[in-house]
């Protein structure tokens, strides 16, 4: 998942958005020195955020930036940007593309630079001081953004350029830029009455504060909800190395002799597939499911209720029947009805497959308990992963533990991901240890085109830590733009468990797939070749942005790539063909579960955003509303809870509100594209260059679905996705 790129109208709100996706924690940051932030702190002349970084391509000076630099830079940045927009709005000359639209593209350099660095640190290495600064400035940025987007004089000039665009002799990218600016201002409320504008401002400010609190609560409770185990015997099923990591984590918290199991932000937790102790598995799952609804200081039910009602109210002010209709109007889906139609095709076969998978697991439980001479029990969510691994072992003679020694992190990244990019696009990578980083675990690489020309800088941050948000994502520190003469500086984040000292970092198969996926977002950013920063990199519709990254997941199993990185970390021997065959044979295994888990969250997202404000629950009704919504759409299979429950569903408190469907929507495009690539020669430079030139390099400078058609020459087909996931009985035919 990419964090939002800088867009000129949205950059003043970027702190609130990226923070809501990133969350917060309470561990001390490394490199960036903590200090108590305040908007009143003096703006020192040596503040490294006041001017572009002197490092290559404006790479951030992480070794010089301190927390006390952010508040003065935020204040100066907002002051500068307001003055820049006022100058554009009050220009006495007639409005033109150059003096209005292009001029807007050049604004906000100090603020944009500061926001990208702050958001990056907040997501990857946060602390109490950063949390405080985030909470302090979220409503200020909302007000700043509203002051620009609701400026009537500025909108009048944009409207004048928009109305005269057909006669302005603009190229296609410039013409689209005019249309997007006009659309953004209208969607921000520029055509509203003064009273409506004031209400929208108040809603935006309140939501900025609430979404910040929500995501701070999520990560704080994740860290607080770690499961502490007293006895090593309870950890049967884990490896010695895994147990040592848990012991080290407990020791770091002053819990000597105990074992600390940290929770991830998803409902499911990694160790559930290995732990033999059913009571401990239940403890872990119930702790995960209860987050945000336990009546403690991190209870998010009141926040959720208020936010979704505010969204519905704002949509109504804008003239839409509900928030989903408003949010989807500028996406490729266009309407809630289109989203519902696609999800309704997936839900029945997914749930049917999940129930069939559950029946197999129940049969195994019954047989196992009978052998033990003990009463059987009903399959529960905390049993699914554990017995899935048993079924996988029985049916495919394969378990995750056999595979991990062949998936060492450095090999996966440098000999896997980088090798794949080299084969498909001719790109090479060189370490850049001379550039400063914000944490010792971080590495920087420079990317070069096939002809040796410089392409991009890439920040690689692979390991989980308490100060880092969960999940995996790509973000941008510098967006490519020919107008501003900038090359991309992009970041690549994973959350692989860091091993104890001297041990290798071994990845799961899911970790590997995630790495190839997220680097697809990186490629979208680093191949960008557009004129205007508005369109740079991943600045595309939300339901299109996952598509290119999903295409790149094919690299994980491509034979010429897999043979390079899947080697034993100790012996260097390649993964045995027999083991690889088992992995590939199991590719469609458990897809009913995976799809149902995802659809539960996606449909829950729509349930909150496809209704009017008066139809939404108060805090006390949130959990009941969730249960009823899942029942209504037919994904209420108790053994498979949603990937995210309402109270820790960070996506819908951030940039994916009414848009979590985007992952599966994009996968329809992805499955069609991968089928095309395989039919046209596979992993060839010709195919890679075609994908780069027709799609990846274009950013958001063309209609998203037209980019897809430019590459594939056809419309997307859902049947390829159904076949890939094993949700159809017959293979797709082209």
C-alpha positions in Angstrom: 0.0 0.0 0.0 1.3 3.4 -0.9 0.9 6.4 1.4 -0.6 9.3 -0.4 1.7 11.2 -2.6 1.9 15.0 -2.4 -0.9 16.7 -4.4 -1.1 20.4 -4.2 -4.6 20.7 -2.9 -4.2 17.9 -0.5 -0.7 18.6 0.9 -2.0 20.6 3.7 -4.0 17.7 4.9 -1.3 15.1 4.2 -0.2 15.0 7.9 -3.6 13.9 9.0 -4.0 11.4 6.2 -0.5 9.8 6.4 -0.7 9.8 10.2 -4.0 8.1 10.2 -2.5 5.3 8.0 0.7 5.2 9.9 -0.5 5.3 13.5 1.8 6.1 16.5 3.8 4.4 19.2 5.7 5.4 22.3 9.2 4.1 21.6 12.1 6.6 21.3 13.1 7.5 17.8 16.7 7.0 16.7 18.6 9.7 14.7 15.7 12.3 15.0 16.2 13.8 18.4 13.1 14.0 20.7 12.1 17.4 22.0 8.9 18.9 23.3 7.3 20.5 20.2 5.4 23.7 20.2 4.1 26.0 17.5 5.7 28.9 19.3 9.2 27.6 19.1 11.6 30.1 17.4 12.4 29.5 13.7 16.1 29.0 13.8 18.2 29.9 10.8 19.9 26.5 10.7 16.6 24.6 10.4 17.4 22.0 7.6 13.7 22.0 6.6 13.6 25.6 5.6 15.4 24.9 2.3 15.7 22.0 -0.1 18.2 19.4 1.1 21.6 19.8 -0.5 22.0 16.0 -0.8 21.4 14.2 -4.1 17.9 14.8 -5.5 16.9 16.6 -2.2 17.3 13.3 -0.2 16.3 14.3 3.4 19.1 15.2 5.9 18.0 12.6 8.5 21.2 13.2 10.4 20.5 16.9 10.9 16.7 17.0 11.3 15.5 17.2 14.9 11.9 17.1 16.2 12.1 20.8 17.2 12.6 21.7 13.6 9.2 20.5 12.5 6.9 23.0 14.2 8.7 26.1 12.9 8.9 24.6 9.4 5.2 23.7 9.5 4.4 27.3 10.5 6.7 28.9 7.9 5.4 26.4 5.3 1.8 27.3 5.9 2.6 31.0 5.9 4.5 30.8 2.7 1.9 28.7 1.0 -1.0 31.0 2.0 0.9 33.9 0.6 1.6 32.0 -2.6 -2.0 31.2 -3.1 -3.1 34.7 -2.2 -0.8 36.1 -4.8 -2.3 33.7 -7.4 -5.9 34.5 -6.3 -5.3 38.3 -6.4 -3.3 38.5 -9.6 -4.8 41.4 -11.6 -3.9 39.7 -14.9 -6.6 37.5 -16.6 -6.4 33.9 -15.4 -4.4 31.6 -17.6 -3.1 28.1 -17.4 0.5 29.4 -16.6 -0.4 32.1 -14.1 -3.0 30.0 -12.2 -2.7 26.2 -12.6 1.1 25.9 -13.2 1.7 28.6 -10.5 -0.3 26.4 -8.1 1.9 23.4 -8.9 4.9 25.4 -7.8 3.6 26.4 -4.4 4.1 24.9 -1.0 7.6 23.7 -1.3 8.6 24.2 2.4 5.4 22.7 3.7 5.4 19.7 1.3 9.0 19.0 2.2 8.4 19.1 5.9 5.2 17.1 5.7 6.8 14.2 3.8 9.7 13.9 6.2 7.5 14.2 9.3 5.0 11.7 7.9 7.8 9.3 7.0 9.3 9.5 10.5 5.8 9.2 12.1 5.1 6.0 10.2 8.5 4.4 10.8 10.1 5.6 14.0 7.7 7.6 16.1 7.7 8.6 19.7 5.7 10.6 22.3 7.0 14.0 21.0 5.9 13.2 17.4 2.5 12.0 18.6 2.0 15.3 20.4 3.1 17.3 17.4 0.8 15.2 15.2 -2.2 15.8 17.4 -1.4 19.5 17.7 -1.2 20.2 14.0 -3.8 17.9 12.5 -6.7 20.4 12.9 -4.3 23.3 11.9 -3.6 21.6 8.6 -7.2 20.9 8.0 -8.0 24.6 8.5 -5.1 25.6 6.3 -6.3 23.3 3.5 -9.8 24.7 3.8 -8.6 28.3 3.6 -7.1 27.5 0.2 -9.7 25.2 -1.3 -12.6 27.4 -0.2 -11.0 30.7 -1.3 -13.6 32.2 -3.7 -11.2 34.4 -5.6 -8.9 31.4 -6.2 -11.7 29.2 -7.4 -12.9 31.9 -9.7 -9.6 31.9 -11.5 -9.5 28.1 -11.7 -13.1 28.1 -13.1 -12.1 30.7 -15.7 -9.2 28.5 -16.9 -11.5 25.4 -16.8 -14.2 27.1 -18.9 -11.7 28.2 -21.5 -9.6 25.1 -21.6 -10.8 23.9 -25.0 -9.4 27.1 -26.6 -6.2 27.2 -24.6 -4.2 24.9 -26.9 -3.1 22.6 -24.0 -1.5 19.2 -24.4 -3.4 16.2 -22.9 -1.6 16.2 -19.6 -2.1 20.0 -19.1 -5.7 19.7 -20.0 -6.3 16.9 -17.5 -4.5 19.0 -14.8 -7.0 21.8 -15.3 -9.9 19.4 -15.0 -8.5 17.8 -11.9 -7.9 21.1 -10.1 -11.4 22.2 -10.9 -12.8 18.9 -9.7 -10.8 19.0 -6.5 -12.0 22.5 -5.6 -15.6 21.5 -6.3 -15.3 18.4 -4.2 -13.8 20.5 -1.5 -16.9 22.7 -1.4 -16.0 25.6 -3.6 -19.6 25.8 -5.0 -21.2 25.7 -1.6 -23.0 28.5 0.2 -21.0 30.5 2.9 -23.0 28.6 5.6 -22.2 25.2 4.0 -18.6 26.1 3.7 -18.3 26.9 7.4 -19.9 23.6 8.3 -17.6 21.7 6.0 -14.6 23.5 7.6 -15.9 22.4 11.0 -16.4 18.8 9.9 -12.9 18.6 8.4 -11.3 20.0 11.5 -13.1 17.6 13.8 -12.4 14.6 11.6 -8.7 15.4 11.4 -8.6 15.3 15.2 -10.7 12.1 15.5 -8.8 10.1 12.9 -5.5 11.0 14.5 -6.8 9.8 17.9 -8.2 6.6 16.4 -4.9 5.5 14.9 -2.9 6.5 17.9 -5.3 4.4 20.0 -4.9 1.4 17.6 -1.1 1.3 17.8 -1.0 2.1 21.5 -3.4 -0.8 22.3 -1.5 -3.2 20.0 1.6 -2.6 22.1 -0.3 -2.8 25.4 -2.2 -5.9 24.4 0.9 -8.1 23.9 0.4 -11.5 25.4 2.8 -12.4 28.2 3.4 -16.1 28.7 4.9 -17.4 31.9 6.1 -20.8 30.9 8.1 -22.0 27.9 6.0 -25.1 27.9 3.0 -23.1 26.7 5.0 -22.2 23.5 5.2 -25.8 22.2 5.2 -25.7 18.4 7.5 -22.7 18.1 11.2 -23.0 17.1 14.0 -22.2 19.6 14.8 -19.1 17.6 11.2 -17.9 17.8 11.0 -18.5 21.5 14.2 -16.6 22.0 12.8 -13.6 20.2 9.8 -13.6 22.5 12.0 -13.9 25.6 14.1 -11.0 24.3 11.0 -8.9 23.8 9.8 -9.6 27.4 13.3 -8.8 28.8 13.2 -5.5 27.0 10.0 -4.7 28.9 11.4 -5.7 32.3 9.7 -9.1 32.2 12.7 -11.3 32.8 11.9 -15.0 32.5 8.7 -14.5 30.6 7.8 -14.4 26.9 6.0 -11.5 25.1 3.9 -12.1 22.0 3.3 -8.8 20.3 0.1 -8.3 18.2 0.0 -7.2 14.6 -2.7 -4.8 13.4 -4.7 -7.5 11.5 -7.2 -9.8 13.2 -5.2 -12.9 12.5 -1.8 -13.3 14.2 1.3 -15.1 12.8 1.9 -17.6 15.6 -1.6 -19.0 15.6 -0.5 -21.5 12.9 2.2 -23.0 15.1 1.1 -22.8 18.8 -0.1 -26.2 20.0 -1.6 -24.8 23.2 -5.2 -24.1 22.3 -5.9 -22.0 25.3 -3.0 -19.7 24.4 -4.3 -19.5 20.8 -7.7 -18.5 22.1 -6.1 -15.8 24.4 -4.2 -14.3 21.5 -7.2 -14.3 19.1 -9.6 -12.9 21.6 -7.2 -10.1 22.6 -6.8 -9.2 18.9 -10.6 -9.2 18.3 -11.3 -7.1 21.4 -9.0 -4.2 20.5 -10.7 -0.8 20.4 -13.8 -2.1 22.1 -12.8 -3.0 25.7 -14.0 0.1 27.4 -10.5 1.4 28.2 -8.7 4.6 27.2 -8.2 3.2 23.7 -11.8 2.3 23.0 -12.6 3.6 19.4 -16.3 3.0 19.2 -17.3 6.6 19.9 -14.7 7.8 17.4 -15.9 5.5 14.7 -19.5 6.5 15.2 -18.7 10.2 15.0 -16.4 10.0 12.0 -18.8 8.0 9.8 -21.7 10.3 10.7 -19.6 13.3 9.9 -18.6 11.8 6.5 -22.2 11.1 5.7 -23.2 14.7 6.6 -20.4 16.2 4.5 -21.4 14.0 1.5 -25.0 15.2 1.9 -23.8 18.8 1.9 -22.0 18.1 -1.3 -25.2 16.7 -2.9 -24.5 13.0 -2.6 -26.8 10.4 -1.1 -24.0 8.9 1.0 -20.3 9.1 1.6 -19.5 6.1 -0.7 -21.2 7.8 -3.6 -19.1 10.9 -3.0 -15.8 9.0 -2.5 -16.3 6.8 -5.5 -17.3 9.5 -8.0 -13.6 10.1 -8.9 -12.5 6.5 -8.7 -12.5 4.0 -11.6 -15.5 2.2 -10.0 -17.5 5.5 -10.2 -20.5 4.3 -8.1 -21.3 2.1 -5.1 -23.5 0.0 -7.3 -20.4 -1.0 -9.4 -18.5 -1.9 -6.3 -21.5 -3.9 -4.9 -21.9 -5.8 -8.3 -18.2 -6.8 -8.3 -18.1 -7.9 -4.6 -21.4 -9.8 -5.0 -19.8 -11.9 -7.6 -17.0 -12.8 -5.3 -18.8 -13.3 -2.0 -20.8 -16.5 -2.6 -18.0 -18.6 -4.1 -15.6 -17.3 -1.5 -17.8 -18.1 1.5 -18.7 -21.5 0.0 -15.1 -22.3 -0.4 -14.3 -21.1 3.1 -17.1 -23.3 4.5 -15.7 -26.3 2.6 -12.2 -25.6 3.9 -13.7 -25.3 7.4 -15.4 -28.7 7.0 -12.0 -30.3 6.2 -10.5 -28.7 9.3 -13.4 -29.9 11.4 -12.9 -33.4 10.1 -9.3 -33.3 11.1 -10.2 -32.0 14.5 -12.7 -34.7 15.0 -10.3 -37.5 13.9 -7.5 -36.1 16.0 -9.6 -35.9 19.2 -11.0 -39.4 18.6 -7.5 -40.7 18.4 -6.7 -39.0 21.7 -9.8 -40.4 23.2 -11.0 -36.9 24.0 -14.2 -35.0 23.2 -14.1 -33.0 20.0 -14.7 -29.3 19.8 -16.1 -26.9 17.2 -13.7 -25.1 14.9 -13.1 -21.5 16.1 -11.1 -18.6 14.6 -8.1 -19.4 16.8 -8.0 -22.9 15.4 -8.1 -22.1 11.7 -4.4 -21.4 11.1 -3.2 -24.2 13.3 -5.3 -26.9 11.6 -4.8 -25.3 8.2 -1.1 -26.0 8.6 -1.9 -29.6 9.5 -4.1 -30.0 6.4 -1.4 -28.4 4.3 1.1 -30.8 5.7 -1.2 -33.8 5.1 -2.4 -32.9 1.7 0.7 -31.2 0.3 3.4 -32.6 2.6 4.5 -29.0 3.1 4.7 -26.6 6.0 6.0 -23.1 6.4 8.9 -24.2 8.6 10.4 -26.2 5.7 10.4 -23.1 3.5 11.7 -20.3 5.7 15.4 -21.4 5.7 15.3 -20.7 1.9 13.9 -17.2 2.3 16.6 -15.1 3.9 15.7 -11.4 3.8 18.8 -10.0 2.0 18.6 -12.7 -0.6 14.9 -12.0 -1.2 15.4 -8.3 -1.6 18.7 -8.2 -3.5 18.7 -11.5 -5.4 14.9 -11.7 -5.7 13.1 -8.4 -6.0 16.1 -6.5 -7.5 16.9 -9.4 -9.8 13.3 -9.5 -11.0 13.3 -5.7 -11.7 16.6 -6.2 -13.6 15.2 -9.0 -15.8 11.9 -7.2 -16.6 13.1 -3.6 -16.8 16.9 -3.7 -17.1 17.3 -1.7 -13.8 20.3 -2.2 -11.6 20.8 -1.2 -7.9 23.8 0.1 -5.9 24.0 0.5 -2.1 24.5 4.1 -0.9 25.8 3.8 2.6 27.0 7.5 2.4 23.4 8.8 2.7 22.0 9.3 6.2 19.1 7.2 7.6 16.6 7.6 10.4 17.2 4.2 11.9 20.2 1.8 11.9 18.2 -1.0 10.2 17.5 1.2 7.1 19.5 0.9 3.9 19.6 3.2 0.8 20.1 2.1 -2.8 20.4 4.0 -6.0 18.7 2.7 -9.1 20.0 3.0 -12.6 18.3 2.5 -16.0 19.6 -0.1 -18.4 21.7 2.5 -20.2 23.4 3.5 -16.9 21.5 6.7 -16.4 20.5 7.7 -12.9 16.9 6.8 -12.0 15.9 7.0 -8.3 17.0 6.6 -4.7 15.2 3.9 -2.6 15.0 3.8 1.2 14.6 0.2 2.3 13.3 -0.4 5.9 12.5 -4.1 6.4 12.1 -4.8 10.1 9.2 -4.4 12.6 9.7 -2.4 15.8 7.4 -0.8 18.3 7.9 2.7 16.9 6.8 1.6 13.4 3.3 1.2 12.0 2.1 -2.3 11.1 1.8 -3.7 7.6 3.9 -2.9 4.6 3.9 0.2 2.4 5.6 2.5 -0.1 5.9 6.2 0.4 7.7 9.1 -1.3 10.1 11.6 0.0 10.6 13.4 -3.3 8.1 13.1 -6.2 9.3 13.0 -9.8 8.4 16.1 -11.9 9.9 17.5 -15.0 8.3 20.9 -14.2 10.3 21.0 -10.9 13.3 19.1 -12.3 13.0 16.4 -9.7 13.9 12.7 -9.7 12.1 10.3 -7.3 13.2 9.4 -3.8 10.9 6.6 -2.6 10.7 4.4 0.4 10.0 0.6 0.8 8.7 -0.6 4.2 8.2 -4.2 5.5 7.5 -5.5 9.0 9.6 -8.7 9.0 10.4 -9.9 12.5 14.0 -8.9 13.3 16.0 -12.0 14.5 18.2 -12.1 17.6 21.8 -11.0 17.2 23.8 -13.2 14.8 20.8 -15.0 13.4 19.4 -14.7 9.9 16.2 -12.8 9.1 14.0 -15.6 7.6 10.8 -14.6 5.9 7.5 -16.4 5.5 6.1 -17.0 2.0 3.6 -14.3 2.7 6.4 -11.9 3.6 8.1 -12.6 0.3 4.9 -12.0 -1.7 4.4 -8.8 0.2 7.9 -7.6 -0.6 7.4 -8.1 -4.4 4.0 -6.4 -4.1 5.3 -3.3 -2.2 8.2 -3.0 -4.6 5.6 -2.7 -7.3 4.5 0.5 -5.7 8.1 1.6 -5.5 8.4 1.0 -9.3 5.3 3.0 -9.9 7.0 5.9 -8.1 10.5 5.5 -9.5 9.4 5.0 -13.1 7.2 8.2 -13.1 7.9 10.4 -16.0 5.3 13.2 -15.9 5.5 17.0 -16.2 3.4 18.0 -13.1 3.9 16.9 -9.5 0.1 16.4 -9.2 0.3 13.3 -11.4 3.6 11.9 -10.1 4.0 8.2 -9.3 1.2 6.6 -7.4 -1.1 9.6 -7.7 -3.8 7.6 -9.4 -7.3 6.6 -8.3 -7.3 4.5 -5.1 -8.9 1.6 -6.8 -6.2 1.5 -9.4 -3.1 2.1 -7.3 -2.8 -1.5 -6.1 -3.0 -2.9 -9.6 0.6 -2.4 -10.8 2.0 -3.6 -7.4 -0.2 -6.8 -7.6 1.2 -7.5 -11.1 4.7 -7.6 -9.7 3.8 -10.3 -7.2 4.3 -12.7 -10.2 8.1 -12.2 -9.7 8.0 -14.2 -6.4 7.4 -17.5 -8.3 8.9 -16.7 -11.7 11.4 -19.6 -12.2 14.4 -17.5 -13.2 13.9 -15.2 -10.2 13.0 -17.8 -7.6 16.1 -19.9 -8.5 18.2 -16.8 -7.6 16.9 -15.9 -4.2 15.4 -19.2 -2.8 18.6 -20.7 -1.5 19.4 -22.1 2.0 20.8 -19.4 4.2 23.5 -21.8 5.6 24.4 -24.1 2.8 23.6 -21.9 -0.2 21.8 -24.8 -1.9 18.8 -24.0 -3.9 15.3 -24.9 -2.7 14.6 -28.5 -3.6 12.3 -28.8 -6.6 10.1 -31.2 -4.7 9.5 -28.6 -2.0 9.0 -25.8 -4.5 6.4 -28.0 -6.3 4.6 -28.4 -3.1 4.5 -24.6 -2.5 3.2 -24.0 -6.0 0.7 -26.8 -5.7 -0.7 -25.3 -2.5 -1.0 -21.8 -4.2 -4.8 -22.0 -4.2 -5.0 -23.6 -0.8 -7.0 -21.7 1.8 -8.2 -19.1 -0.7 -11.7 -19.4 0.5 -10.6 -18.2 3.9 -8.3 -15.5 2.5 -11.0 -14.1 0.2 -13.7 -14.3 2.8 -11.6 -12.6 5.4 -10.8 -9.8 3.0 -14.4 -9.4 1.8 -15.6 -9.2 5.4 -13.6 -6.0 5.8 -14.4 -4.6 2.4 -18.1 -5.1 2.8 -18.0 -3.8 6.3 -16.4 -0.6 4.9 -19.2 -0.2 2.4 -21.8 -0.8 5.1 -20.6 2.2 7.0 -20.4 4.5 4.0 -23.4 3.6 1.8 -26.0 4.9 4.3 -27.3 8.3 5.5 -26.1 9.7 8.8 -29.3 8.9 10.7 -28.9 5.3 9.8 -25.6 4.9 11.5 -25.1 3.6 15.0 -24.0 5.4 18.2 -21.0 4.1 20.0 -23.0 1.5 21.9 -24.4 0.1 18.7 -21.1 -0.3 16.7 -20.5 -4.0 17.3 -24.1 -4.9 16.7 -24.1 -2.9 13.5 -21.0 -4.7 12.4 -22.5 -8.1 13.1 -25.8 -7.2 11.3 -23.9 -5.9 8.3 -21.8 -9.1 7.9 -25.0 -11.1 8.3 -26.8 -9.1 5.6 -24.1 -9.5 3.0 -23.6 -13.2 3.7 -20.0 -13.2 5.0 -20.8 -13.9 8.6 -19.0 -17.3 8.8 -18.0 -17.3 12.5 -14.8 -19.2 12.0 -13.5 -16.5 9.6 -13.8 -13.0 11.2 -13.0 -10.0 9.0 -9.4 -9.2 8.4 -10.0 -5.9 10.3 -12.9 -5.4 12.8 -14.4 -1.9 12.9 -12.5 -0.7 16.0 -9.0 -1.3 14.6 -9.8 -0.8 10.8 -7.2 1.9 10.2 -7.7 1.9 6.4 -11.2 3.3 6.7 -10.0 6.0 9.1 -7.5 7.1 6.5 -7.2 7.2 2.8 -9.2 4.0 2.1 -12.6 5.1 3.5 -15.3 3.5 1.3 -12.3 2.2 -0.7 -11.0 -1.0 0.9 -12.6 -2.8 -2.0 -9.8 -1.4 -4.1 -7.4 -4.3 -3.5 -9.7 -6.9 -5.0 -10.9 -4.4 -7.7 -7.3 -3.9 -8.7 -6.6 -7.6 -8.7 -9.1 -8.1 -11.5 -6.9 -5.8 -13.6 -3.8 -7.6 -12.3 -5.0 -11.1 -13.1 -5.9 -10.0 -16.7 -2.5 -8.4 -17.1 -0.5 -11.3 -15.8 -2.4 -13.6 -18.2 -1.5 -11.2 -21.0 2.2 -11.2 -20.0 2.4 -15.0 -19.9 0.8 -15.3 -23.3 3.2 -12.8 -24.8 6.5 -14.3 -23.9 6.6 -13.9 -20.1 9.3 -12.0 -18.3 10.9 -10.3 -21.3 12.4 -6.8 -21.6 9.9 -6.1 -24.3 7.0 -6.8 -22.0 8.6 -4.9 -19.2 9.4 -1.9 -21.3 5.8 -1.9 -22.6 4.4 -2.0 -19.1 6.7 0.8 -18.0 6.1 3.0 -20.9 2.3 2.6 -21.3 1.4 2.5 -17.6 4.0 2.9 -14.9 5.6 6.0 -16.3 2.3 7.8 -16.8 1.4 8.2 -13.1 -2.1 9.8 -13.0 -1.6 11.8 -16.2 -4.2 9.7 -18.1 -7.5 8.1 -17.4 -6.6 5.0 -15.3 -8.6 2.4 -17.2 -7.3 3.8 -20.5 -3.8 3.1 -19.2 -4.9 -0.5 -18.6 -6.3 -0.7 -22.1 -3.2 0.9 -23.6 -1.1 -2.0 -22.2 -3.4 -5.0 -22.6 -5.6 -4.0 -25.4 -8.7 -5.4 -23.7 -11.2 -4.8 -20.9 -10.6 -6.4 -17.4 -12.2 -9.8 -16.9 -13.1 -11.1 -13.4 -12.9 -14.7 -14.5 -9.1 -14.6 -14.4 -9.2 -13.6 -10.8 -11.7 -16.3 -9.9 -9.5 -18.9 -11.6 -6.4 -17.6 -9.8 -8.0 -17.9 -6.4 -9.5 -21.3 -7.2 -13.1 -19.9 -6.8 -14.3 -21.3 -10.1 -14.6 -24.9 -11.2 -13.4 -24.4 -14.8 -10.2 -22.7 -15.9 -10.5 -19.3 -17.7 -10.1 -19.4 -21.4 -8.9 -16.5 -23.5 
